[in-house]
Amino acid sequence: MCRWPDGDLSFVSARNKQDAIITLDEWDNAELAELRRVRGKKKAKLADTELGKSLQGQMGAPAALVNRYVKQVATEMLKKSPASGRKQ
């Protein structure tokens, strides 16, 4: 949100304060205005398992998605493994 010196308001979506100022430049110099609700980049949640964290780093996928797929694959592998855990 940008409050201009004359009291008008403008809203923009931007990655950071500098991008917001550049976008707002279409109307006026936003460096002279009051900027609010500027949020820093949120820290990404990490996956629950080491395998998940590795996949997340390689793919840039969200933790919730990686956790779901790791759980699905682990469940399928466990269903296919012998009950005793050892083949003879």
PDB file of N, CA, C and O in Angstrom, chain B, residues numbered from 101:
ATOM      1  N   MET B 101       0.843  -1.165   0.000  1.00  0.00           N
ATOM      2  CA  MET B 101       0.000   0.000   0.000  1.00  0.00           C
ATOM      3  C   MET B 101       0.894   1.235   0.000  1.00  0.00           C
ATOM      4  O   MET B 101       1.872   1.317   0.743  1.00  0.00           O
ATOM      5  N   CYS B 102       0.545   2.157  -0.821  1.00  0.00           N
ATOM      6  CA  CYS B 102       1.283   3.413  -0.908  1.00  0.00           C
ATOM      7  C   CYS B 102       0.335   4.557  -0.588  1.00  0.00           C
ATOM      8  O   CYS B 102      -0.691   4.727  -1.247  1.00  0.00           O
ATOM      9  N   ARG B 103       0.684   5.344   0.434  1.00  0.00           N
ATOM     10  CA  ARG B 103      -0.098   6.545   0.755  1.00  0.00           C
ATOM     11  C   ARG B 103       0.689   7.733   0.223  1.00  0.00           C
ATOM     12  O   ARG B 103       1.772   8.063   0.707  1.00  0.00           O
ATOM     13  N   TRP B 104       0.109   8.359  -0.786  1.00  0.00           N
ATOM     14  CA  TRP B 104       0.750   9.502  -1.433  1.00  0.00           C
ATOM     15  C   TRP B 104       0.656  10.727  -0.529  1.00  0.00           C
ATOM     16  O   TRP B 104      -0.212  10.778   0.343  1.00  0.00           O
ATOM     17  N   PRO B 105       1.533  11.719  -0.719  1.00  0.00           N
ATOM     18  CA  PRO B 105       1.503  12.929   0.123  1.00  0.00           C
ATOM     19  C   PRO B 105       0.146  13.636   0.134  1.00  0.00           C
ATOM     20  O   PRO B 105      -0.191  14.295   1.118  1.00  0.00           O
ATOM     21  N   ASP B 106      -0.639  13.511  -0.940  1.00  0.00           N
ATOM     22  CA  ASP B 106      -1.955  14.162  -0.972  1.00  0.00           C
ATOM     23  C   ASP B 106      -3.048  13.327  -0.306  1.00  0.00           C
ATOM     24  O   ASP B 106      -4.211  13.730  -0.289  1.00  0.00           O
ATOM     25  N   GLY B 107      -2.673  12.140   0.254  1.00  0.00           N
ATOM     26  CA  GLY B 107      -3.627  11.287   0.949  1.00  0.00           C
ATOM     27  C   GLY B 107      -4.210  10.166   0.118  1.00  0.00           C
ATOM     28  O   GLY B 107      -4.868   9.281   0.665  1.00  0.00           O
ATOM     29  N   ASP B 108      -3.990  10.174  -1.193  1.00  0.00           N
ATOM     30  CA  ASP B 108      -4.484   9.091  -2.044  1.00  0.00           C
ATOM     31  C   ASP B 108      -3.761   7.784  -1.703  1.00  0.00           C
ATOM     32  O   ASP B 108      -2.650   7.788  -1.173  1.00  0.00           O
ATOM     33  N   LEU B 109      -4.423   6.671  -2.022  1.00  0.00           N
ATOM     34  CA  LEU B 109      -3.842   5.351  -1.794  1.00  0.00           C
ATOM     35  C   LEU B 109      -3.695   4.604  -3.110  1.00  0.00           C
ATOM     36  O   LEU B 109      -4.535   4.718  -4.003  1.00  0.00           O
ATOM     37  N   SER B 110      -2.623   3.844  -3.214  1.00  0.00           N
ATOM     38  CA  SER B 110      -2.419   2.933  -4.347  1.00  0.00           C
ATOM     39  C   SER B 110      -1.982   1.595  -3.786  1.00  0.00           C
ATOM     40  O   SER B 110      -1.274   1.536  -2.781  1.00  0.00           O
ATOM     41  N   PHE B 111      -2.404   0.521  -4.437  1.00  0.00           N
ATOM     42  CA  PHE B 111      -2.011  -0.821  -4.035  1.00  0.00           C
ATOM     43  C   PHE B 111      -1.315  -1.507  -5.196  1.00  0.00           C
ATOM     44  O   PHE B 111      -1.796  -1.461  -6.329  1.00  0.00           O
ATOM     45  N   VAL B 112      -0.195  -2.135  -4.922  1.00  0.00           N
ATOM     46  CA  VAL B 112       0.527  -2.895  -5.935  1.00  0.00           C
ATOM     47  C   VAL B 112       0.998  -4.207  -5.323  1.00  0.00           C
ATOM     48  O   VAL B 112       1.132  -4.335  -4.106  1.00  0.00           O
ATOM     49  N   SER B 113       1.240  -5.154  -6.178  1.00  0.00           N
ATOM     50  CA  SER B 113       1.832  -6.415  -5.762  1.00  0.00           C
ATOM     51  C   SER B 113       3.247  -6.434  -6.319  1.00  0.00           C
ATOM     52  O   SER B 113       3.458  -6.284  -7.522  1.00  0.00           O
ATOM     53  N   ALA B 114       4.211  -6.620  -5.427  1.00  0.00           N
ATOM     54  CA  ALA B 114       5.613  -6.603  -5.851  1.00  0.00           C
ATOM     55  C   ALA B 114       6.412  -7.542  -4.968  1.00  0.00           C
ATOM     56  O   ALA B 114       6.013  -7.857  -3.846  1.00  0.00           O
ATOM     57  N   ARG B 115       7.553  -7.988  -5.494  1.00  0.00           N
ATOM     58  CA  ARG B 115       8.405  -8.905  -4.737  1.00  0.00           C
ATOM     59  C   ARG B 115       9.103  -8.225  -3.572  1.00  0.00           C
ATOM     60  O   ARG B 115       9.382  -8.865  -2.558  1.00  0.00           O
ATOM     61  N   ASN B 116       9.388  -6.931  -3.705  1.00  0.00           N
ATOM     62  CA  ASN B 116      10.091  -6.208  -2.653  1.00  0.00           C
ATOM     63  C   ASN B 116       9.789  -4.722  -2.779  1.00  0.00           C
ATOM     64  O   ASN B 116       9.087  -4.293  -3.695  1.00  0.00           O
ATOM     65  N   LYS B 117      10.327  -3.947  -1.852  1.00  0.00           N
ATOM     66  CA  LYS B 117      10.049  -2.513  -1.810  1.00  0.00           C
ATOM     67  C   LYS B 117      10.533  -1.811  -3.086  1.00  0.00           C
ATOM     68  O   LYS B 117       9.840  -0.943  -3.616  1.00  0.00           O
ATOM     69  N   GLN B 118      11.711  -2.183  -3.577  1.00  0.00           N
ATOM     70  CA  GLN B 118      12.244  -1.550  -4.776  1.00  0.00           C
ATOM     71  C   GLN B 118      11.337  -1.789  -5.979  1.00  0.00           C
ATOM     72  O   GLN B 118      11.087  -0.872  -6.761  1.00  0.00           O
ATOM     73  N   ASP B 119      10.844  -3.020  -6.130  1.00  0.00           N
ATOM     74  CA  ASP B 119       9.927  -3.322  -7.235  1.00  0.00           C
ATOM     75  C   ASP B 119       8.625  -2.533  -7.105  1.00  0.00           C
ATOM     76  O   ASP B 119       8.055  -2.088  -8.101  1.00  0.00           O
ATOM     77  N   ALA B 120       8.160  -2.364  -5.859  1.00  0.00           N
ATOM     78  CA  ALA B 120       6.940  -1.582  -5.641  1.00  0.00           C
ATOM     79  C   ALA B 120       7.153  -0.132  -6.054  1.00  0.00           C
ATOM     80  O   ALA B 120       6.286   0.463  -6.693  1.00  0.00           O
ATOM     81  N   ILE B 121       8.295   0.440  -5.697  1.00  0.00           N
ATOM     82  CA  ILE B 121       8.595   1.827  -6.051  1.00  0.00           C
ATOM     83  C   ILE B 121       8.662   1.994  -7.564  1.00  0.00           C
ATOM     84  O   ILE B 121       8.164   2.978  -8.110  1.00  0.00           O
ATOM     85  N   ILE B 122       9.277   1.030  -8.233  1.00  0.00           N
ATOM     86  CA  ILE B 122       9.376   1.086  -9.693  1.00  0.00           C
ATOM     87  C   ILE B 122       7.994   0.989 -10.326  1.00  0.00           C
ATOM     88  O   ILE B 122       7.689   1.726 -11.263  1.00  0.00           O
ATOM     89  N   THR B 123       7.157   0.087  -9.823  1.00  0.00           N
ATOM     90  CA  THR B 123       5.798  -0.058 -10.351  1.00  0.00           C
ATOM     91  C   THR B 123       4.983   1.213 -10.113  1.00  0.00           C
ATOM     92  O   THR B 123       4.251   1.662 -10.995  1.00  0.00           O
ATOM     93  N   LEU B 124       5.112   1.783  -8.932  1.00  0.00           N
ATOM     94  CA  LEU B 124       4.357   2.984  -8.583  1.00  0.00           C
ATOM     95  C   LEU B 124       4.840   4.223  -9.334  1.00  0.00           C
ATOM     96  O   LEU B 124       4.127   5.225  -9.396  1.00  0.00           O
ATOM     97  N   ASP B 125       6.027   4.164  -9.898  1.00  0.00           N
ATOM     98  CA  ASP B 125       6.577   5.300 -10.637  1.00  0.00           C
ATOM     99  C   ASP B 125       5.698   5.698 -11.822  1.00  0.00           C
ATOM    100  O   ASP B 125       5.794   6.814 -12.332  1.00  0.00           O
ATOM    101  N   GLU B 126       4.841   4.771 -12.253  1.00  0.00           N
ATOM    102  CA  GLU B 126       3.907   5.085 -13.334  1.00  0.00           C
ATOM    103  C   GLU B 126       3.011   6.272 -12.951  1.00  0.00           C
ATOM    104  O   GLU B 126       2.578   7.032 -13.817  1.00  0.00           O
ATOM    105  N   TRP B 127       2.736   6.427 -11.647  1.00  0.00           N
ATOM    106  CA  TRP B 127       1.880   7.504 -11.168  1.00  0.00           C
ATOM    107  C   TRP B 127       2.673   8.693 -10.639  1.00  0.00           C
ATOM    108  O   TRP B 127       2.341   9.844 -10.925  1.00  0.00           O
ATOM    109  N   ASP B 128       3.732   8.411  -9.859  1.00  0.00           N
ATOM    110  CA  ASP B 128       4.543   9.477  -9.271  1.00  0.00           C
ATOM    111  C   ASP B 128       5.753   8.833  -8.591  1.00  0.00           C
ATOM    112  O   ASP B 128       5.899   7.611  -8.596  1.00  0.00           O
ATOM    113  N   ASN B 129       6.605   9.654  -8.015  1.00  0.00           N
ATOM    114  CA  ASN B 129       7.780   9.154  -7.320  1.00  0.00           C
ATOM    115  C   ASN B 129       7.369   8.614  -5.955  1.00  0.00           C
ATOM    116  O   ASN B 129       7.066   9.386  -5.044  1.00  0.00           O
ATOM    117  N   ALA B 130       7.358   7.309  -5.813  1.00  0.00           N
ATOM    118  CA  ALA B 130       6.893   6.671  -4.580  1.00  0.00           C
ATOM    119  C   ALA B 130       7.903   6.796  -3.447  1.00  0.00           C
ATOM    120  O   ALA B 130       7.571   6.507  -2.297  1.00  0.00           O
ATOM    121  N   GLU B 131       9.118   7.217  -3.742  1.00  0.00           N
ATOM    122  CA  GLU B 131      10.087   7.428  -2.665  1.00  0.00           C
ATOM    123  C   GLU B 131       9.650   8.589  -1.770  1.00  0.00           C
ATOM    124  O   GLU B 131      10.114   8.712  -0.637  1.00  0.00           O
ATOM    125  N   LEU B 132       8.766   9.430  -2.277  1.00  0.00           N
ATOM    126  CA  LEU B 132       8.244  10.557  -1.498  1.00  0.00           C
ATOM    127  C   LEU B 132       6.984  10.174  -0.733  1.00  0.00           C
ATOM    128  O   LEU B 132       6.441  10.981   0.022  1.00  0.00           O
ATOM    129  N   ALA B 133       6.519   8.942  -0.927  1.00  0.00           N
ATOM    130  CA  ALA B 133       5.274   8.475  -0.315  1.00  0.00           C
ATOM    131  C   ALA B 133       5.570   7.505   0.831  1.00  0.00           C
ATOM    132  O   ALA B 133       6.701   7.059   1.022  1.00  0.00           O
ATOM    133  N   GLU B 134       4.512   7.198   1.584  1.00  0.00           N
ATOM    134  CA  GLU B 134       4.613   6.241   2.684  1.00  0.00           C
ATOM    135  C   GLU B 134       4.233   4.852   2.166  1.00  0.00           C
ATOM    136  O   GLU B 134       3.133   4.659   1.649  1.00  0.00           O
ATOM    137  N   LEU B 135       5.134   3.896   2.303  1.00  0.00           N
ATOM    138  CA  LEU B 135       4.865   2.519   1.864  1.00  0.00           C
ATOM    139  C   LEU B 135       4.637   1.650   3.095  1.00  0.00           C
ATOM    140  O   LEU B 135       5.404   1.716   4.056  1.00  0.00           O
ATOM    141  N   ARG B 136       3.571   0.826   3.068  1.00  0.00           N
ATOM    142  CA  ARG B 136       3.219  -0.070   4.178  1.00  0.00           C
ATOM    143  C   ARG B 136       2.988  -1.472   3.646  1.00  0.00           C
ATOM    144  O   ARG B 136       2.953  -1.697   2.436  1.00  0.00           O
ATOM    145  N   ARG B 137       2.823  -2.457   4.615  1.00  0.00           N
ATOM    146  CA  ARG B 137       2.558  -3.859   4.307  1.00  0.00           C
ATOM    147  C   ARG B 137       3.637  -4.456   3.428  1.00  0.00           C
ATOM    148  O   ARG B 137       3.396  -5.391   2.664  1.00  0.00           O
ATOM    149  N   VAL B 138       4.849  -3.892   3.551  1.00  0.00           N
ATOM    150  CA  VAL B 138       5.986  -4.447   2.822  1.00  0.00           C
ATOM    151  C   VAL B 138       6.484  -5.633   3.633  1.00  0.00           C
ATOM    152  O   VAL B 138       6.894  -5.483   4.784  1.00  0.00           O
ATOM    153  N   ARG B 139       6.445  -6.783   3.039  1.00  0.00           N
ATOM    154  CA  ARG B 139       6.839  -8.015   3.728  1.00  0.00           C
ATOM    155  C   ARG B 139       8.081  -8.579   3.083  1.00  0.00           C
ATOM    156  O   ARG B 139       8.246  -8.540   1.864  1.00  0.00           O
ATOM    157  N   GLY B 140       8.941  -9.097   3.911  1.00  0.00           N
ATOM    158  CA  GLY B 140      10.114  -9.772   3.394  1.00  0.00           C
ATOM    159  C   GLY B 140       9.732 -11.139   2.876  1.00  0.00           C
ATOM    160  O   GLY B 140       8.627 -11.624   3.117  1.00  0.00           O
ATOM    161  N   LYS B 141      10.629 -11.736   2.184  1.00  0.00           N
ATOM    162  CA  LYS B 141      10.386 -13.077   1.657  1.00  0.00           C
ATOM    163  C   LYS B 141      10.263 -14.048   2.818  1.00  0.00           C
ATOM    164  O   LYS B 141      11.101 -14.070   3.719  1.00  0.00           O
ATOM    165  N   LYS B 142       9.208 -14.851   2.785  1.00  0.00           N
ATOM    166  CA  LYS B 142       9.013 -15.844   3.828  1.00  0.00           C
ATOM    167  C   LYS B 142      10.033 -16.960   3.666  1.00  0.00           C
ATOM    168  O   LYS B 142      10.439 -17.299   2.554  1.00  0.00           O
ATOM    169  N   LYS B 143      10.430 -17.516   4.783  1.00  0.00           N
ATOM    170  CA  LYS B 143      11.353 -18.635   4.760  1.00  0.00           C
ATOM    171  C   LYS B 143      10.569 -19.896   4.404  1.00  0.00           C
ATOM    172  O   LYS B 143       9.532 -20.181   5.003  1.00  0.00           O
ATOM    173  N   ALA B 144      11.061 -20.631   3.448  1.00  0.00           N
ATOM    174  CA  ALA B 144      10.375 -21.841   3.001  1.00  0.00           C
ATOM    175  C   ALA B 144      10.398 -22.906   4.091  1.00  0.00           C
ATOM    176  O   ALA B 144      11.407 -23.088   4.772  1.00  0.00           O
ATOM    177  N   LYS B 145       9.286 -23.604   4.248  1.00  0.00           N
ATOM    178  CA  LYS B 145       9.206 -24.720   5.192  1.00  0.00           C
ATOM    179  C   LYS B 145       9.993 -25.882   4.611  1.00  0.00           C
ATOM    180  O   LYS B 145       9.925 -26.149   3.411  1.00  0.00           O
ATOM    181  N   LEU B 146      10.736 -26.569   5.460  1.00  0.00           N
ATOM    182  CA  LEU B 146      11.514 -27.711   4.996  1.00  0.00           C
ATOM    183  C   LEU B 146      10.699 -28.992   5.088  1.00  0.00           C
ATOM    184  O   LEU B 146       9.848 -29.139   5.965  1.00  0.00           O
ATOM    185  N   ALA B 147      10.966 -29.909   4.177  1.00  0.00           N
ATOM    186  CA  ALA B 147      10.320 -31.220   4.179  1.00  0.00           C
ATOM    187  C   ALA B 147      10.670 -31.964   5.465  1.00  0.00           C
ATOM    188  O   ALA B 147      11.633 -31.616   6.148  1.00  0.00           O
ATOM    189  N   ASP B 148       9.884 -32.989   5.791  1.00  0.00           N
ATOM    190  CA  ASP B 148      10.044 -33.711   7.057  1.00  0.00           C
ATOM    191  C   ASP B 148      11.227 -34.672   7.075  1.00  0.00           C
ATOM    192  O   ASP B 148      11.807 -34.904   8.136  1.00  0.00           O
ATOM    193  N   THR B 149      11.596 -35.233   5.935  1.00  0.00           N
ATOM    194  CA  THR B 149      12.660 -36.238   5.895  1.00  0.00           C
ATOM    195  C   THR B 149      13.872 -35.706   5.139  1.00  0.00           C
ATOM    196  O   THR B 149      13.772 -34.734   4.391  1.00  0.00           O
ATOM    197  N   GLU B 150      15.016 -36.352   5.340  1.00  0.00           N
ATOM    198  CA  GLU B 150      16.233 -35.951   4.620  1.00  0.00           C
ATOM    199  C   GLU B 150      16.068 -36.152   3.121  1.00  0.00           C
ATOM    200  O   GLU B 150      16.510 -35.323   2.324  1.00  0.00           O
ATOM    201  N   LEU B 151      15.429 -37.258   2.737  1.00  0.00           N
ATOM    202  CA  LEU B 151      15.163 -37.489   1.312  1.00  0.00           C
ATOM    203  C   LEU B 151      14.268 -36.382   0.768  1.00  0.00           C
ATOM    204  O   LEU B 151      14.502 -35.862  -0.323  1.00  0.00           O
ATOM    205  N   GLY B 152      13.258 -36.033   1.526  1.00  0.00           N
ATOM    206  CA  GLY B 152      12.350 -34.964   1.119  1.00  0.00           C
ATOM    207  C   GLY B 152      13.068 -33.630   0.989  1.00  0.00           C
ATOM    208  O   GLY B 152      12.813 -32.877   0.049  1.00  0.00           O
ATOM    209  N   LYS B 153      13.962 -33.331   1.922  1.00  0.00           N
ATOM    210  CA  LYS B 153      14.718 -32.076   1.866  1.00  0.00           C
ATOM    211  C   LYS B 153      15.608 -32.035   0.629  1.00  0.00           C
ATOM    212  O   LYS B 153      15.759 -30.995  -0.012  1.00  0.00           O
ATOM    213  N   SER B 154      16.196 -33.189   0.306  1.00  0.00           N
ATOM    214  CA  SER B 154      17.036 -33.262  -0.882  1.00  0.00           C
ATOM    215  C   SER B 154      16.214 -33.022  -2.149  1.00  0.00           C
ATOM    216  O   SER B 154      16.613 -32.252  -3.023  1.00  0.00           O
ATOM    217  N   LEU B 155      15.067 -33.687  -2.238  1.00  0.00           N
ATOM    218  CA  LEU B 155      14.182 -33.491  -3.388  1.00  0.00           C
ATOM    219  C   LEU B 155      13.695 -32.048  -3.475  1.00  0.00           C
ATOM    220  O   LEU B 155      13.629 -31.466  -4.558  1.00  0.00           O
ATOM    221  N   GLN B 156      13.361 -31.495  -2.343  1.00  0.00           N
ATOM    222  CA  GLN B 156      12.873 -30.121  -2.301  1.00  0.00           C
ATOM    223  C   GLN B 156      13.940 -29.156  -2.822  1.00  0.00           C
ATOM    224  O   GLN B 156      13.633 -28.227  -3.569  1.00  0.00           O
ATOM    225  N   GLY B 157      15.173 -29.380  -2.427  1.00  0.00           N
ATOM    226  CA  GLY B 157      16.259 -28.529  -2.901  1.00  0.00           C
ATOM    227  C   GLY B 157      16.486 -28.650  -4.393  1.00  0.00           C
ATOM    228  O   GLY B 157      16.785 -27.658  -5.058  1.00  0.00           O
ATOM    229  N   GLN B 158      16.349 -29.857  -4.931  1.00  0.00           N
ATOM    230  CA  GLN B 158      16.566 -30.087  -6.366  1.00  0.00           C
ATOM    231  C   GLN B 158      15.418 -29.555  -7.205  1.00  0.00           C
ATOM    232  O   GLN B 158      15.634 -29.028  -8.297  1.00  0.00           O
ATOM    233  N   MET B 159      14.203 -29.691  -6.700  1.00  0.00           N
ATOM    234  CA  MET B 159      13.020 -29.356  -7.496  1.00  0.00           C
ATOM    235  C   MET B 159      12.421 -27.987  -7.178  1.00  0.00           C
ATOM    236  O   MET B 159      11.678 -27.433  -7.989  1.00  0.00           O
ATOM    237  N   GLY B 160      12.735 -27.442  -6.012  1.00  0.00           N
ATOM    238  CA  GLY B 160      12.124 -26.194  -5.602  1.00  0.00           C
ATOM    239  C   GLY B 160      10.644 -26.344  -5.287  1.00  0.00           C
ATOM    240  O   GLY B 160       9.877 -25.387  -5.391  1.00  0.00           O
ATOM    241  N   ALA B 161      10.249 -27.551  -4.903  1.00  0.00           N
ATOM    242  CA  ALA B 161       8.841 -27.850  -4.620  1.00  0.00           C
ATOM    243  C   ALA B 161       8.505 -27.512  -3.165  1.00  0.00           C
ATOM    244  O   ALA B 161       9.393 -27.502  -2.312  1.00  0.00           O
ATOM    245  N   PRO B 162       7.227 -27.233  -2.877  1.00  0.00           N
ATOM    246  CA  PRO B 162       6.833 -26.955  -1.496  1.00  0.00           C
ATOM    247  C   PRO B 162       6.921 -28.205  -0.619  1.00  0.00           C
ATOM    248  O   PRO B 162       6.765 -29.329  -1.096  1.00  0.00           O
ATOM    249  N   ALA B 163       7.173 -27.986   0.661  1.00  0.00           N
ATOM    250  CA  ALA B 163       7.328 -29.094   1.611  1.00  0.00           C
ATOM    251  C   ALA B 163       6.100 -30.001   1.642  1.00  0.00           C
ATOM    252  O   ALA B 163       6.242 -31.222   1.706  1.00  0.00           O
ATOM    253  N   ALA B 164       4.906 -29.431   1.598  1.00  0.00           N
ATOM    254  CA  ALA B 164       3.684 -30.238   1.671  1.00  0.00           C
ATOM    255  C   ALA B 164       3.609 -31.233   0.519  1.00  0.00           C
ATOM    256  O   ALA B 164       3.210 -32.381   0.713  1.00  0.00           O
ATOM    257  N   LEU B 165       3.989 -30.799  -0.670  1.00  0.00           N
ATOM    258  CA  LEU B 165       3.951 -31.680  -1.842  1.00  0.00           C
ATOM    259  C   LEU B 165       5.009 -32.771  -1.734  1.00  0.00           C
ATOM    260  O   LEU B 165       4.727 -33.943  -1.981  1.00  0.00           O
ATOM    261  N   VAL B 166       6.216 -32.388  -1.367  1.00  0.00           N
ATOM    262  CA  VAL B 166       7.304 -33.365  -1.236  1.00  0.00           C
ATOM    263  C   VAL B 166       6.967 -34.386  -0.159  1.00  0.00           C
ATOM    264  O   VAL B 166       7.166 -35.584  -0.362  1.00  0.00           O
ATOM    265  N   ASN B 167       6.458 -33.930   0.985  1.00  0.00           N
ATOM    266  CA  ASN B 167       6.094 -34.857   2.071  1.00  0.00           C
ATOM    267  C   ASN B 167       5.054 -35.860   1.603  1.00  0.00           C
ATOM    268  O   ASN B 167       5.145 -37.042   1.935  1.00  0.00           O
ATOM    269  N   ARG B 168       4.068 -35.408   0.838  1.00  0.00           N
ATOM    270  CA  ARG B 168       3.017 -36.299   0.350  1.00  0.00           C
ATOM    271  C   ARG B 168       3.601 -37.389  -0.540  1.00  0.00           C
ATOM    272  O   ARG B 168       3.284 -38.567  -0.372  1.00  0.00           O
ATOM    273  N   TYR B 169       4.462 -36.995  -1.499  1.00  0.00           N
ATOM    274  CA  TYR B 169       5.019 -37.976  -2.427  1.00  0.00           C
ATOM    275  C   TYR B 169       5.983 -38.943  -1.746  1.00  0.00           C
ATOM    276  O   TYR B 169       5.994 -40.134  -2.058  1.00  0.00           O
ATOM    277  N   VAL B 170       6.787 -38.435  -0.824  1.00  0.00           N
ATOM    278  CA  VAL B 170       7.703 -39.329  -0.098  1.00  0.00           C
ATOM    279  C   VAL B 170       6.899 -40.356   0.693  1.00  0.00           C
ATOM    280  O   VAL B 170       7.254 -41.534   0.721  1.00  0.00           O
ATOM    281  N   LYS B 171       5.825 -39.918   1.333  1.00  0.00           N
ATOM    282  CA  LYS B 171       4.979 -40.842   2.100  1.00  0.00           C
ATOM    283  C   LYS B 171       4.327 -41.879   1.192  1.00  0.00           C
ATOM    284  O   LYS B 171       4.284 -43.060   1.534  1.00  0.00           O
ATOM    285  N   GLN B 172       3.810 -41.440   0.021  1.00  0.00           N
ATOM    286  CA  GLN B 172       3.180 -42.369  -0.919  1.00  0.00           C
ATOM    287  C   GLN B 172       4.163 -43.423  -1.406  1.00  0.00           C
ATOM    288  O   GLN B 172       3.842 -44.611  -1.431  1.00  0.00           O
ATOM    289  N   VAL B 173       5.357 -42.993  -1.791  1.00  0.00           N
ATOM    290  CA  VAL B 173       6.359 -43.934  -2.304  1.00  0.00           C
ATOM    291  C   VAL B 173       6.805 -44.885  -1.199  1.00  0.00           C
ATOM    292  O   VAL B 173       6.955 -46.082  -1.443  1.00  0.00           O
ATOM    293  N   ALA B 174       7.018 -44.374   0.008  1.00  0.00           N
ATOM    294  CA  ALA B 174       7.425 -45.233   1.118  1.00  0.00           C
ATOM    295  C   ALA B 174       6.346 -46.267   1.433  1.00  0.00           C
ATOM    296  O   ALA B 174       6.661 -47.424   1.708  1.00  0.00           O
ATOM    297  N   THR B 175       5.087 -45.863   1.394  1.00  0.00           N
ATOM    298  CA  THR B 175       3.982 -46.786   1.654  1.00  0.00           C
ATOM    299  C   THR B 175       3.939 -47.883   0.596  1.00  0.00           C
ATOM    300  O   THR B 175       3.768 -49.057   0.925  1.00  0.00           O
ATOM    301  N   GLU B 176       4.091 -47.508  -0.667  1.00  0.00           N
ATOM    302  CA  GLU B 176       4.102 -48.505  -1.746  1.00  0.00           C
ATOM    303  C   GLU B 176       5.273 -49.471  -1.602  1.00  0.00           C
ATOM    304  O   GLU B 176       5.111 -50.673  -1.811  1.00  0.00           O
ATOM    305  N   MET B 177       6.430 -48.970  -1.253  1.00  0.00           N
ATOM    306  CA  MET B 177       7.607 -49.839  -1.092  1.00  0.00           C
ATOM    307  C   MET B 177       7.413 -50.810   0.065  1.00  0.00           C
ATOM    308  O   MET B 177       7.781 -51.981  -0.034  1.00  0.00           O
ATOM    309  N   LEU B 178       6.837 -50.325   1.161  1.00  0.00           N
ATOM    310  CA  LEU B 178       6.605 -51.201   2.307  1.00  0.00           C
ATOM    311  C   LEU B 178       5.580 -52.292   1.989  1.00  0.00           C
ATOM    312  O   LEU B 178       5.701 -53.420   2.467  1.00  0.00           O
ATOM    313  N   LYS B 179       4.578 -51.956   1.186  1.00  0.00           N
ATOM    314  CA  LYS B 179       3.572 -52.964   0.790  1.00  0.00           C
ATOM    315  C   LYS B 179       4.192 -54.045  -0.079  1.00  0.00           C
ATOM    316  O   LYS B 179       3.758 -55.196  -0.023  1.00  0.00           O
ATOM    317  N   LYS B 180       5.178 -53.713  -0.868  1.00  0.00           N
ATOM    318  CA  LYS B 180       5.818 -54.673  -1.768  1.00  0.00           C
ATOM    319  C   LYS B 180       6.891 -55.503  -1.093  1.00  0.00           C
ATOM    320  O   LYS B 180       7.288 -56.547  -1.611  1.00  0.00           O
ATOM    321  N   SER B 181       7.366 -55.050   0.059  1.00  0.00           N
ATOM    322  CA  SER B 181       8.443 -55.794   0.728  1.00  0.00           C
ATOM    323  C   SER B 181       7.867 -57.010   1.436  1.00  0.00           C
ATOM    324  O   SER B 181       6.708 -57.006   1.852  1.00  0.00           O
ATOM    325  N   PRO B 182       8.694 -58.063   1.572  1.00  0.00           N
ATOM    326  CA  PRO B 182       8.232 -59.284   2.254  1.00  0.00           C
ATOM    327  C   PRO B 182       7.924 -58.982   3.723  1.00  0.00           C
ATOM    328  O   PRO B 182       8.539 -58.113   4.341  1.00  0.00           O
ATOM    329  N   ALA B 183       6.965 -59.717   4.253  1.00  0.00           N
ATOM    330  CA  ALA B 183       6.526 -59.497   5.637  1.00  0.00           C
ATOM    331  C   ALA B 183       7.650 -59.717   6.643  1.00  0.00           C
ATOM    332  O   ALA B 183       7.735 -59.003   7.641  1.00  0.00           O
ATOM    333  N   SER B 184       8.524 -60.713   6.386  1.00  0.00           N
ATOM    334  CA  SER B 184       9.590 -61.006   7.328  1.00  0.00           C
ATOM    335  C   SER B 184      10.723 -59.983   7.212  1.00  0.00           C
ATOM    336  O   SER B 184      11.564 -59.878   8.104  1.00  0.00           O
ATOM    337  N   GLY B 185      10.738 -59.247   6.130  1.00  0.00           N
ATOM    338  CA  GLY B 185      11.775 -58.260   5.938  1.00  0.00           C
ATOM    339  C   GLY B 185      13.037 -58.823   5.335  1.00  0.00           C
ATOM    340  O   GLY B 185      13.993 -58.088   5.093  1.00  0.00           O
ATOM    341  N   ARG B 186      13.054 -60.166   5.082  1.00  0.00           N
ATOM    342  CA  ARG B 186      14.272 -60.790   4.560  1.00  0.00           C
ATOM    343  C   ARG B 186      13.898 -61.940   3.635  1.00  0.00           C
ATOM    344  O   ARG B 186      13.110 -62.812   4.004  1.00  0.00           O
ATOM    345  N   LYS B 187      14.467 -61.938   2.431  1.00  0.00           N
ATOM    346  CA  LYS B 187      14.231 -63.049   1.498  1.00  0.00           C
ATOM    347  C   LYS B 187      15.231 -64.165   1.767  1.00  0.00           C
ATOM    348  O   LYS B 187      16.365 -63.919   2.179  1.00  0.00           O
ATOM    349  N   GLN B 188      14.790 -65.392   1.527  1.00  0.00           N
ATOM    350  CA  GLN B 188      15.701 -66.523   1.724  1.00  0.00           C
ATOM    351  C   GLN B 188      15.990 -67.205   0.415  1.00  0.00           C
ATOM    352  O   GLN B 188      16.739 -68.182   0.380  1.00  0.00           O
TER     353      GLN B 188
END
